[in-house]
Amino acid sequence: MNVELVVVGKTDMKEVEALVAMYSKRLNHYVRFAITTIADVRNTRSMSEGEQRRLEGESILRLVNESDYVMLLDERGSELRSVEFAEVLQRRMSSGIKRLVFVIGGPYGFSEAVYARANGKLSLSRMTFSHQLVRAIFTEQLYRAFTILRNEPYHHE
């Protein structure tokens, strides 16, 4: 199975980039993992939040195949413990899905078209994080989930 993280906009935080790179490298020991960055929408000053979400959504949907399982990282998603998230990954891998796509939206969330296409929603916390910082938090949790599935000593309960 391939796992892809789709993100809107580049990060300008070198520390976040370093953490994401470190966990991405570690993840590739377990699964083919890739990150795809969608360019920020340009000229947003004269644009409504809804219009910005719609344009970002169109870019996201162009990257998603019909057979992909798509999970949005969304504040209205299910909150899972790390072990529960690992179990979700195991079920997806066992189901024969070829590509599991996680999506981190832009600052205003997702368009209705993206919500309609998604197979599920996952919340990392009830707190709000910058969409840049979520990249590091999520790649670490993805790595943690694979170590849990392999019974490796990274995760402690």
N, C-alpha and C positions, 0 to 999 in steps of 0.2 A: 504494500500500500504506500502511496505517496501522501505526504502531508504538506499542505501549503498554507502559508500565512499571507493574506492579502491585506495591505495597509494603505491608507490614503495619506499621501504626503511624506516627504523626507523628514528625518529628524535632524535637528541642528545641535543635538546634545551628544558630544563625543563619548561621554560615559555610558549613555544608553546604547549607542552603537556598539561599544566594546562588549557590554553585557550580552546584547543580542547575538553578536558574532560568536562569543564564547559558548553560549547555550546552543546555537545553531550547529556549531562544530560537534558538540557533544551529542546532539540529537541524531546526526548523520551516522552514528554508530548503531542506531536502532532502526532507523527508517529513513527513506529518502525525504529530506526536508528542504523546503525552499521558501523564500520570502519574495513576494512580488510587491513592488511599490507603485502605486498609482499616483501620477502627478497631481498636485494640488490644482483645483479649479482656479483659473486666472480671472482677473478683473472682478472680484467678488464685491467690491464696494457698492456697486449699483445693483447688486443681486440680493434677492431675499434668501433667507435660510432654506426655505423649501426648494427654491431653484438650485441652490448649491447642492443640496442633498440629491436632487433629481440628476444633476450632471455627474456627481460622484457615483451615484447608483448605476447610471448607464455604463460607466467605466468598469465598475465592479462586475456587472452582469456580462460584459463582453469577455471576461476572464473565466467565467464559470461554464462548465460543460453540463449537459443535461444529466449525465450519470454521476456527477459529483454529489457528495454529501456536504452541505454547506451549513456551518455553525457561525452565527453572528456573536461577537463579543458585545453584549448589550446590557445596559443597566436593568432592563426588564427580564433578563434571562434567569435561568435556574442557577442558584448558588449551590455549589458542590464542594465537599471536602476533597482534598487531593486524592484520597483513596477512591472516592466515588468517581472522580474525573477519570482516573486510571481505568476503572471498570467500564465507563462509557467508551473510552478508546478501545478497550479489548472487544467490546460488543461490535463496534464499527469495523474493526479489523477482521473479526470472525464472520461478519456478514458478507464479505466479498467485495466491499467497496474498493474501487481502485484509487480514488483520490478523495481525501478528506480536506476540505477547505475551511479555514477559520478566517474571519474577516473582522478587522478593526476599522471602523468607519472614521469619518472626519469629525470635526468639532461639533457638528450639529446632528450626528447620528446617521441613520439610514433612511433611504427613500422607501415609500410604500412598496415599490416594485421589488426592492431587495428583501424586505420583510416577507413578501409573498413568495419569493423563490426559496428562502431559507428553510432548511429542514429542522433547525433548532436554534435556540438562543442560550448563551451562557453568560452569567455575570461573575466577574471576579470578586466583587465586593459590593456592598450597598453604598460605599463611599465612591466619590467621583475622583478619577485619576486623569491626568493628561493623556491624550491618545498616543503621545510619544512614549510615556513611561509604561503604558500598558504593554507595549511590545516586549520590554524586558521582563516584566512580571509574567506575562503569558508564556514566553519561551522558556522561562525557568520552570513554570508549572507543567508545561508539556514534557520537558526533560525529567522532572520529578515523577510524572506519571509513568514514563517508560522505565525508570529505575524501580518503581513500585512493582510493575508488571514482571520485572526480571528478578525480583526479590534481592535487589542490591542494597547496600547499607546507606544510601544517600538520605532516604526518608526515615524519620523516627516518629514513633507513636508512643 
